């Protein structure tokens, strides 16, 4: 039963990534995006950075290219195997963990 839930979550995440890519033409390539990262109700990062999304059928991922703060506290790559994705009104939401194991939510909106 756990495997079925996991597979459904993968499909939901893949659908969310495709929704973000199809939302704007620019989202198909490396592009600037507003990235907000929050944990426990506090903003930990709010910046415009470059991002890229791979739609590899086996393991799609989001790659964030950031500054020193991003690199110090957060991963640069989030996949459907280690994160959960949702797409809501033009924003890609990622539920994941930071480098220290804390739960985070990443909100990505193309600029």
C-alpha positions as CSV (number, residue, x, y, z in Angstrom):
1,X,0.0,0.0,0.0
2,X,2.8,2.4,0.8
3,X,4.2,1.9,-2.7
4,X,0.9,3.0,-4.3
5,X,0.8,6.2,-2.3
6,X,4.4,6.9,-3.2
7,X,3.7,6.4,-6.9
8,X,0.6,8.7,-6.7
9,X,2.8,11.3,-5.0
10,X,5.4,11.0,-7.8
11,X,2.7,11.5,-10.4
12,X,1.3,14.5,-8.6
13,X,4.8,16.0,-8.4
14,X,5.5,15.4,-12.1
15,X,2.1,17.0,-13.0
16,X,3.0,20.0,-10.8
17,X,6.4,20.5,-12.6
18,X,4.7,20.2,-16.0
19,X,2.1,22.7,-14.9
20,X,4.8,25.2,-14.0
21,X,6.6,24.7,-17.3
22,X,3.5,25.1,-19.3
23,X,2.3,28.2,-17.4
24,X,4.8,30.6,-19.2
25,X,7.0,30.1,-22.3
26,X,10.0,31.4,-20.3
27,X,9.6,28.6,-17.7
28,X,10.8,26.0,-20.2
29,X,14.4,27.3,-20.1
30,X,16.8,28.6,-17.5
31,X,15.1,31.7,-16.2
32,X,14.9,34.1,-13.3
33,X,12.4,33.4,-10.6
34,X,11.4,34.8,-7.3
35,X,12.3,32.2,-4.7
36,X,10.9,32.3,-1.2
37,X,12.0,29.6,1.3
38,X,10.3,29.4,4.6
39,X,10.6,27.1,7.7
40,X,8.5,27.1,10.8
41,X,6.6,30.2,9.7
42,X,9.8,32.3,9.2
43,X,11.3,33.4,5.9
44,X,14.8,32.1,5.4
45,X,15.4,33.3,1.8
46,X,13.6,35.7,-0.4
47,X,15.5,36.4,-3.6
48,X,15.4,36.5,-7.4
49,X,17.7,33.8,-8.7
50,X,18.2,31.7,-11.8
51,X,16.5,28.3,-12.0
52,X,16.2,25.4,-14.4
53,X,13.8,22.5,-14.6
54,X,14.6,19.2,-16.2
55,X,11.6,17.2,-17.3
56,X,13.5,13.9,-17.6
57,X,10.7,11.3,-17.5
58,X,12.6,9.1,-14.9
59,X,13.4,11.8,-12.4
60,X,12.5,15.4,-13.1
61,X,14.2,18.0,-11.0
62,X,14.5,21.7,-10.2
63,X,17.9,23.3,-10.1
64,X,18.4,26.6,-8.2
65,X,21.4,28.8,-8.9
66,X,21.8,31.1,-5.9
67,X,24.1,33.1,-3.8
68,X,26.2,32.0,-0.8
69,X,23.2,32.0,1.6
70,X,21.4,29.5,-0.7
71,X,24.4,27.3,-1.0
72,X,25.2,27.4,2.7
73,X,21.7,26.3,4.0
74,X,19.8,24.7,1.1
75,X,20.3,22.1,-1.6
76,X,20.6,23.3,-5.2
77,X,18.7,20.4,-6.7
78,X,15.3,19.1,-5.7
79,X,13.8,15.9,-7.3
80,X,10.5,14.1,-7.0
81,X,12.3,11.4,-5.0
82,X,13.3,13.7,-2.2
83,X,10.6,16.4,-2.4
84,X,6.9,16.9,-3.0
85,X,5.8,19.5,-5.6
86,X,2.5,21.3,-6.1
87,X,1.5,23.9,-8.7
88,X,-1.0,26.6,-7.6
89,X,-1.8,29.7,-9.7
90,X,1.6,30.2,-11.4
91,X,3.6,29.2,-8.3
92,X,5.6,26.0,-7.9
93,X,5.6,24.9,-4.3
94,X,8.2,22.4,-3.1
95,X,8.0,20.7,0.3
96,X,11.5,19.5,1.2
97,X,14.3,19.5,3.8
98,X,17.3,21.9,4.0
99,X,20.9,20.8,4.5
100,X,20.3,20.6,8.2
101,X,17.3,18.3,8.0
102,X,14.7,21.0,8.8
103,X,11.3,21.0,6.9
104,X,11.1,23.8,4.4
105,X,8.7,25.1,1.8
106,X,10.0,26.7,-1.4
107,X,7.7,28.9,-3.4
108,X,8.9,29.6,-7.0
109,X,7.3,32.2,-9.2
110,X,8.7,33.2,-12.6
111,X,9.5,36.9,-13.0
